[in-house]
Amino acid sequence: MNPDGTMTLIEHIYEFRRRLAFALLAVVIGGIIGFLWFGTKVGPIPSLGDLVKDPYCAIPPNRRLDSADGCRLLQTVPFEAFMTQLKVGIAAGAVLLSPVWLYQIWAFIAPGLYSKERKYALTFVGFATVLFAGGAVLAYILFPHALQLLMGFGQDAFVTALTADKYISFLLSLLIIFGISFELPLLVVMLNRVGVVKYRQLKKWRRGIVFALFVFAAFVTPGSDPFSMLGLAGALTVLFELSIQLARIHDRKKDRERTDEGWDQLDDDEAAPFDYTPSTIDDEPSAPTASGGRASGTDDIT
């Protein structure tokens, strides 16, 4: 803990190791909780195994292979049930304890950021988390309908007996794909905020991008079922349109600011009204403080 807040390279490595250890510990503890929750009902909350199995059990009984005790997934090799329970438990535990390991990542990065950068980073992480969760929830809602549609082909010539490993892998991949895909509007808004793309460009490219979203949904949807594809493409289209409108509001605000400041009145060969008077040594900002910033409040980047 140096007075000026600086750290050597080896100190950064030690700090990274410590934060990584805490993050992995949180994932392990979450995995244990998820593993125990798999077969245990917690009050009104159903067990994790029931939540995972319900979409499969929603298939009509004449379309699936049931045991004498009702709807169950199929285990074809030893320890498949254990590995499936462990996989689902770790995934659920990582989500439940995500605030812990996300905080460790944030605690490692935050000291190197200014207050304005921290605000933008927190906003980005918050919206990214909400959008990912929204995509995963939508995937879980659509999954039973897509499963029934896929298993409805073949009429009475086939019966569905899904193995636990392939079924869980299909479900988790669908949740992850939907969650990541829902980050698209956040990416568009960020690019607009930093000036990479403008509203007029997005408006001009709207039709082509919507078509690309449908093509993207057709390629990334597991099993290529049309129900999940249309659901993902439709949701991405709505979110993309929302991001376009946010870009429109942002660009209008920036245009009004430029008009009020008179920047639009300048000719191309006219000098900008900056103060070009060089500063002296006495005018330079003071040394960095313990917080990593400057005592004079300047937001310079080294």
C-alpha positions as CSV (number, residue, x, y, z in Angstrom):
1,M,0.0,0.0,0.0
2,N,2.2,2.8,-1.3
3,P,1.2,6.4,-0.3
4,D,0.9,7.5,-3.9
5,G,-1.3,4.5,-4.8
6,T,1.1,2.9,-7.3
7,M,2.0,-0.8,-7.6
8,T,4.9,-2.6,-9.1
9,L,4.4,-5.3,-11.7
10,I,4.9,-8.1,-9.2
11,E,2.4,-6.5,-6.8
12,H,-0.1,-6.4,-9.7
13,I,0.5,-10.1,-10.3
14,Y,0.0,-10.9,-6.6
15,E,-3.2,-8.8,-6.6
16,F,-4.5,-10.6,-9.7
17,R,-3.7,-14.0,-8.1
18,R,-5.6,-13.1,-5.0
19,R,-8.7,-11.8,-6.8
20,L,-8.7,-14.8,-9.1
21,A,-8.5,-17.2,-6.1
22,F,-11.5,-15.5,-4.5
23,A,-13.5,-15.6,-7.8
24,L,-12.8,-19.3,-8.3
25,L,-13.7,-20.0,-4.7
26,A,-17.1,-18.3,-5.3
27,V,-17.7,-20.4,-8.4
28,V,-16.8,-23.6,-6.4
29,I,-19.1,-22.7,-3.5
30,G,-21.9,-21.8,-6.0
31,G,-21.3,-25.1,-7.7
32,I,-21.8,-27.0,-4.4
33,I,-25.0,-25.0,-3.8
34,G,-26.3,-25.8,-7.3
35,F,-25.3,-29.5,-7.0
36,L,-27.3,-29.8,-3.7
37,W,-30.2,-27.7,-5.2
38,F,-30.5,-30.1,-8.2
39,G,-32.5,-32.6,-6.2
40,T,-33.8,-30.4,-3.4
41,K,-36.9,-28.2,-3.4
42,V,-36.4,-25.0,-1.5
43,G,-39.9,-23.9,-0.2
44,P,-42.0,-22.7,-3.1
45,I,-38.9,-22.8,-5.4
46,P,-38.8,-26.1,-7.4
47,S,-35.6,-28.1,-7.5
48,L,-33.1,-27.3,-10.2
49,G,-33.6,-30.8,-11.7
50,D,-37.3,-30.1,-12.1
51,L,-36.6,-26.8,-13.8
52,V,-34.3,-28.5,-16.2
53,K,-36.6,-31.5,-16.8
54,D,-39.9,-29.6,-17.2
55,P,-39.4,-28.6,-20.9
56,Y,-38.8,-32.3,-21.7
57,C,-41.8,-33.5,-19.7
58,A,-44.0,-30.9,-21.5
59,I,-43.8,-33.1,-24.6
60,P,-47.0,-35.1,-25.0
61,P,-46.7,-38.6,-23.3
62,N,-47.2,-40.4,-26.6
63,R,-44.1,-38.6,-28.0
64,R,-41.7,-39.4,-25.2
65,L,-40.4,-42.6,-23.5
66,D,-41.5,-42.7,-19.9
67,S,-40.5,-45.0,-17.1
68,A,-42.8,-46.6,-14.7
69,D,-42.3,-43.7,-12.3
70,G,-43.1,-41.0,-14.9
71,C,-41.1,-38.6,-16.9
72,R,-37.3,-39.0,-16.6
73,L,-34.2,-38.4,-18.7
74,L,-32.2,-41.3,-20.0
75,Q,-28.8,-42.3,-18.7
76,T,-26.7,-44.4,-21.1
77,V,-23.3,-44.5,-19.4
78,P,-22.1,-44.7,-15.8
79,F,-21.8,-41.4,-14.0
80,E,-23.7,-39.6,-16.7
81,A,-26.3,-38.5,-14.1
82,F,-23.5,-37.3,-11.8
83,M,-21.7,-35.3,-14.4
84,T,-24.9,-33.8,-15.7
85,Q,-25.9,-32.8,-12.1
86,L,-22.4,-31.3,-11.6
87,K,-22.5,-29.4,-14.9
88,V,-25.9,-27.9,-14.2
89,G,-25.0,-27.2,-10.6
90,I,-21.8,-25.3,-11.5
91,A,-23.7,-23.2,-14.2
92,A,-26.5,-22.3,-11.7
93,G,-24.1,-21.6,-8.9
94,A,-22.0,-19.3,-11.1
95,V,-25.1,-17.3,-11.9
96,L,-26.3,-17.2,-8.2
97,L,-22.9,-16.0,-6.9
98,S,-22.1,-13.8,-9.9
99,P,-22.1,-10.7,-7.8
100,V,-19.2,-12.1,-5.8
101,W,-16.8,-13.0,-8.7
102,L,-17.9,-10.0,-10.7
103,Y,-16.9,-7.8,-7.8
104,Q,-13.5,-9.4,-7.7
105,I,-13.0,-8.5,-11.4
106,W,-14.2,-5.0,-10.7
107,A,-12.0,-4.6,-7.6
108,F,-8.9,-5.5,-9.7
109,I,-9.8,-3.1,-12.6
110,A,-11.4,-0.1,-10.7
111,P,-8.2,1.4,-9.1
112,G,-6.8,2.1,-12.6
113,L,-9.9,4.0,-13.7
114,Y,-11.0,7.6,-13.2
115,S,-14.4,8.3,-11.6
116,K,-16.0,9.0,-15.0
117,E,-14.6,5.8,-16.4
118,R,-15.9,3.9,-13.4
119,K,-19.4,5.3,-13.9
120,Y,-19.4,4.2,-17.6
121,A,-18.0,0.8,-16.7
122,L,-20.6,0.2,-13.9
123,T,-23.4,1.2,-16.3
124,F,-22.1,-1.1,-19.0
125,V,-21.8,-4.1,-16.6
126,G,-25.3,-3.4,-15.1
127,F,-27.1,-3.3,-18.5
128,A,-25.0,-6.2,-19.8
129,T,-26.1,-8.4,-16.9
130,V,-29.8,-7.5,-17.3
131,L,-29.7,-8.1,-21.0
132,F,-28.0,-11.4,-20.6
133,A,-30.5,-12.5,-18.0
134,G,-33.4,-11.4,-20.2
135,G,-32.0,-13.4,-23.2
136,A,-31.6,-16.5,-21.0
137,V,-35.2,-16.2,-19.7
138,L,-36.6,-15.8,-23.2
139,A,-34.7,-18.9,-24.3
140,Y,-36.1,-20.9,-21.4
141,I,-39.6,-19.8,-22.2
142,L,-39.3,-20.7,-25.9
143,F,-37.4,-23.9,-25.3
144,P,-40.5,-26.1,-24.5
145,H,-42.3,-25.0,-27.6
146,A,-39.2,-25.5,-29.8
147,L,-38.7,-28.9,-28.3
148,Q,-42.3,-30.0,-29.0
149,L,-42.0,-28.7,-32.5
150,L,-38.8,-30.6,-33.2
151,M,-40.1,-33.8,-31.6
152,G,-43.5,-33.6,-33.5
153,F,-42.0,-34.7,-36.8
154,G,-42.3,-38.3,-37.9
155,Q,-45.9,-38.6,-36.6
156,D,-46.1,-42.0,-34.7
157,A,-43.0,-43.5,-36.2
158,F,-40.7,-42.2,-33.5
159,V,-40.6,-41.9,-29.8
160,T,-38.3,-39.4,-27.9
161,A,-35.9,-40.7,-25.4
162,L,-33.3,-37.9,-24.8
163,T,-30.1,-38.7,-23.0
164,A,-29.4,-36.3,-20.1
165,D,-26.0,-35.2,-21.4
166,K,-27.2,-34.1,-24.8
167,Y,-30.4,-32.6,-23.5
168,I,-28.6,-30.5,-20.9
169,S,-26.0,-29.4,-23.4
170,F,-28.7,-28.4,-25.9
171,L,-30.5,-26.4,-23.2
172,L,-27.4,-24.6,-21.8
173,S,-26.1,-23.7,-25.3
174,L,-29.5,-22.2,-26.1
175,L,-29.5,-20.1,-22.9
176,I,-25.9,-18.9,-23.5
177,I,-26.5,-18.0,-27.2
178,F,-29.7,-16.0,-26.4
179,G,-27.9,-14.3,-23.5
180,I,-24.9,-13.2,-25.5
181,S,-27.0,-12.2,-28.5
182,F,-29.0,-9.8,-26.3
183,E,-25.8,-7.8,-25.8
184,L,-26.2,-6.4,-29.4
185,P,-28.2,-3.3,-28.6
186,L,-25.7,-2.4,-25.8
187,L,-22.9,-2.7,-28.4
188,V,-24.7,-0.4,-30.8
189,V,-25.4,2.2,-28.1
190,M,-21.7,2.1,-27.0
191,L,-20.5,2.6,-30.6
192,N,-22.9,5.5,-31.0
193,R,-21.8,7.1,-27.7
194,V,-18.1,7.1,-28.7
195,G,-19.0,8.5,-32.2
196,V,-18.2,5.4,-34.3
197,V,-21.7,5.1,-35.8
198,K,-24.4,7.8,-36.1
199,Y,-28.1,7.6,-36.2
200,R,-28.3,8.4,-39.9
201,Q,-26.0,5.5,-40.7
202,L,-28.0,3.1,-38.6
203,K,-31.2,4.3,-40.2
204,K,-29.7,3.8,-43.7
205,W,-28.4,0.3,-42.7
206,R,-31.6,-0.8,-40.9
207,R,-33.0,-3.2,-43.5
208,G,-29.7,-4.9,-44.2
209,I,-28.9,-5.3,-40.5
210,V,-32.4,-6.8,-39.8
211,F,-31.9,-9.3,-42.6
212,A,-28.4,-10.1,-41.1
213,L,-30.0,-10.7,-37.7
214,F,-32.4,-13.3,-39.1
215,V,-29.4,-15.0,-40.9
216,F,-27.4,-14.9,-37.7
217,A,-30.3,-16.4,-35.7
218,A,-30.7,-19.2,-38.2
219,F,-27.0,-20.2,-37.9
220,V,-26.5,-19.9,-34.1
221,T,-29.8,-21.5,-32.9
222,P,-29.0,-25.1,-31.8
223,G,-30.9,-27.7,-33.8
224,S,-31.9,-25.0,-36.3
225,D,-35.5,-25.1,-35.2
226,P,-37.6,-22.4,-36.7
227,F,-39.4,-21.5,-33.5
228,S,-36.2,-20.6,-31.6
229,M,-34.8,-18.9,-34.7
230,L,-37.8,-16.6,-35.1
231,G,-38.0,-15.9,-31.4
232,L,-34.3,-14.9,-31.3
233,A,-34.5,-12.9,-34.5
234,G,-37.6,-11.1,-33.5
235,A,-36.2,-10.2,-30.1
236,L,-33.0,-8.9,-31.6
237,T,-34.9,-6.9,-34.1
238,V,-36.9,-5.2,-31.4
239,L,-33.8,-4.5,-29.3
240,F,-31.9,-3.2,-32.4
241,E,-34.8,-0.8,-33.1
242,L,-34.6,0.4,-29.5
243,S,-30.9,1.0,-29.8
244,I,-31.5,3.0,-33.0
245,Q,-34.0,5.2,-31.2
246,L,-31.5,5.8,-28.3
247,A,-28.9,6.7,-30.9
248,R,-31.4,9.2,-32.5
249,I,-32.0,10.9,-29.1
250,H,-28.3,11.0,-28.4
251,D,-27.4,12.5,-31.7
252,R,-30.1,15.1,-31.5
253,K,-28.7,16.2,-28.1
254,K,-25.2,16.4,-29.5
255,D,-26.4,18.5,-32.5
256,R,-28.1,20.9,-30.2
257,E,-25.0,21.3,-28.1
258,R,-22.9,21.9,-31.2
259,T,-25.3,24.5,-32.4
260,D,-25.4,26.3,-29.0
261,E,-21.6,26.4,-28.9
262,G,-21.3,27.7,-32.5
263,W,-19.2,24.9,-33.8
264,D,-21.4,24.4,-36.9
265,Q,-20.8,28.1,-37.8
266,L,-17.0,27.6,-38.4
267,D,-15.5,27.3,-41.9
268,D,-13.4,24.3,-42.8
269,D,-10.2,26.5,-42.8
270,E,-11.1,28.5,-39.7
271,A,-9.2,27.8,-36.5
272,A,-11.1,26.4,-33.6
273,P,-11.5,28.8,-30.6
274,F,-9.0,27.0,-28.4
275,D,-6.6,28.7,-25.9
276,Y,-3.2,27.9,-27.4
277,T,-1.2,29.8,-24.7
278,P,1.4,27.3,-23.4
279,S,1.4,26.7,-19.7
280,T,4.4,27.2,-17.5
281,I,5.9,24.8,-15.0
282,D,4.0,26.6,-12.2
283,D,0.7,25.9,-14.0
284,E,1.3,22.2,-14.4
285,P,-1.0,19.9,-12.4
286,S,0.4,18.7,-9.1
287,A,1.7,15.2,-8.4
288,P,-0.7,12.2,-8.4
289,T,-2.6,11.7,-5.2
290,A,-3.1,8.5,-3.4
291,S,-6.3,7.9,-5.3
292,G,-4.5,7.8,-8.6
293,G,-5.9,11.2,-9.8
294,R,-4.4,14.7,-9.9
295,A,-4.8,17.2,-7.1
296,S,-5.9,19.9,-9.5
297,G,-8.8,17.7,-10.7
298,T,-7.5,17.3,-14.3
299,D,-8.6,14.0,-16.0
300,D,-5.4,13.3,-17.9
301,I,-4.4,9.9,-19.2
302,T,-0.8,8.6,-18.8
